[in-house]
Amino acid sequence: MKKIDNWLKENRITEVECLVPDMTGNARGKFIPANKFVNEELHIPESILIQTVTGDWPDEYDDLVDPTDRDMVLRPDPSTIRLAPWNRQPTAQIIHDCYTIDGSPHPLASRNVLRRVLKCYEDAGLKPVVAPEMEFYLVSKAGDVALELIPPVGRSGRPEASRQSYSIDAVNEFDDFIEEMYEMCEQQDLDVDALIHEQGVAQFEINFLHGDALSLADQVFTFKRTVREAALKNEMYATFMAKPMQNEPGSAMHIHQSLIDLKTDKNVFVDENDEHSEVFMHYIGGLKKYLPSVISLMAPNVNSYRRFTRDNAAPINLNWGYDNRTTALRIPSSDPQATRVENRVSGSDANPYLAMAATLACGWLGMQNSIKPGRPQRGSADDEKITVPRTLEQAVRNLDKHDDLANLIGRDFIAAYRAVKLDEYETFKQVITSWEREHLLLYV
């Protein structure tokens, strides 16, 4: 705590945001005056870990957490302390880990789920290296949720009317927002790299520099808050919905991943001849076999499954291939020591801790069980059958299909996640859409 105390004083912080990433990946927690933060033990109800995206709780509440709504203990992670540059007063934000009252890591905290998976690699002398790519849309402010989203007006006074992939001038339309976003990222030491204009209207992608999985998950969690704040300062919304607009591509969180041997500091995905290693093939095999069981951790919302359609720049099956962007698992062309696999399944709406835990867990079990991936995809994977789940309900019911995977993620967490997501799905199913009224009201 001394390190945190010194940082707060050096930066003249007046208030601290004590943050806990919830199951959805949103920030929950408390505001604490800086002069009281260091001397207080923070408690918060453990029930926030099973709150649905609509703010409700599943029917299985009493089976998942203590029915007395007991507290859990929050402990700050000093490595996550950052400024909150959008606040008027000097404010810090610190991500906290969740513990039960008896001092055990809370099994329902998403950050702890990722730690569980990373511990397996650490015990084996391996370190996962990841590099996320985050896609998002800028949209016009709209108070009426019944209205379709539309792109915002750029500096030219006009909204985008066509797709502008990789266009420099299209990015410059939102120069004020881009500068604000980069400045905020720099103030928070976020390792953001290249920015491009993606396929959709006012859709962008930011790449992160490769690094430690937990650190990058923290950064993605912080980045999403940052982008939304920068957009609001420029009178727009930024959205990480997987599929916010009907006729535009979805938004993904692609996760590049490789493994480093802690003793040699070398990439184990290549052998002594700089060829793809057997370990690499088994890792891909694990992704292919196990991803169907944890796809709901990468596509966590009812909207997520609108991405998985043909010609939507998203995978529709779990094929793998070399430098093939139509596959779910892409092996980019690279220098041998940069050999990696890119998981293209996850949506940008995913909780980054859970998405990274899921993909690393699948790869781990592939290596443990020596699973072969089969032949790489030749040609477009979009020409093959759609095999990914098409609804949140279907995906969630696959969660405990494999005992070894459920044990690695955590049985308690799997039960809680299933309950929360099925509750969200049932809530969604109660909504009658405009499509149903338009095409069924008078014609069936």
Buried (B, 14 or more C-beta within 10 A) or exposed (E): EEEBBEBBEEBEBBBBBBBBBBBBBBBBBBEBEBBEBBEEEBEBBBBBBBBBBEEBBBEBBEEBBBEEEEBBBBEBBEEBBBBBBBBEEBBBBBBBBBBBEEEEBBBBBBBBBBBBBBEBBEEBEBBBBBBBBBBBBBBBEEEEEEEEBBBBBBEEEEBBEEBBEEBEEBBEBBEBBBEBBBEBBEBBEBBBEEBBBBBBBBBBBBBBEBBBBBBBBBBBBBBBBBBBBBBBBBEBBBBBBBBBBEEBBBBBBBBBBBBBBEEEEEBBBBEEEEEBBEBBBBBBBBBBBBBBBBBBBBBBBBBBBBBBBEEBBBBBBBBBBEEBBBBBBBBBEEEEEBBBBBBBBBBBBBBBBBBBBBBBBBBBBBBBEEBEBEEBBEEBBBEBEEBBBBBBBBBBBBBBEBEEBBEBBBEEBBBBBBBBBBBBBEBBEEEEEEEEEEEEEEEE
